[in-house]
Amino acid sequence: MVYKHLFLFFCLSLISFTGWSQDEDLEVITGVVMNAANDKPLENVNIVNINTVKGSTTNKDGEFKLKARISDTLYLSYLGFRSIQVKITEDWVKFGDVKIKMTESAIALQEVKLNEIQLTGYLEIDAQNIPIYDNYRYSISGLDYAYEGGNY
């Protein structure tokens, strides 16, 4: 009976030591995320360590802290900018802050035309009077049939 308790204590101790030792080799990584066009810091950039699935965001000065190991990969994403992946190197851990520059993702929009439409308040009549483009089929929730696109 004593051996069972001793064996159970030994197993639990072994499990707790292995769990503790896994976090032991994590380093606190620091850096600054900036806009590549004007070198201004980017606030609230999402940063995720892909290997540990832990994340962080940048503060108002573009600075962040995150636990990672050497050779882990960080995934940075920010609305309106291209997402990038950065690998943690020994130099980064040794010398500290690294400046990461993100480039804007420019998407050209086609011309947008806004036309005023007078609505009657009746769904079936309003749906028929909506100007739509050729080769599109529109369905309106609540109606059991769809409207074919075409020039009216």
Secondary structure, 3 states (H helix, E strand, C coil): CHHHHHHHHHHHHHHHHHHHHHHHCCEEEEEEEEECCCCCECCCCEEEECCCCEEEECCCCCEEEEEECCCCEEEEECCCECCEEEECCHHHHHHCCEEEEECECCCCCCCCCCCCCCCCCCHHHHHHCCCCCCCCEEECCCCCCEEECCCC
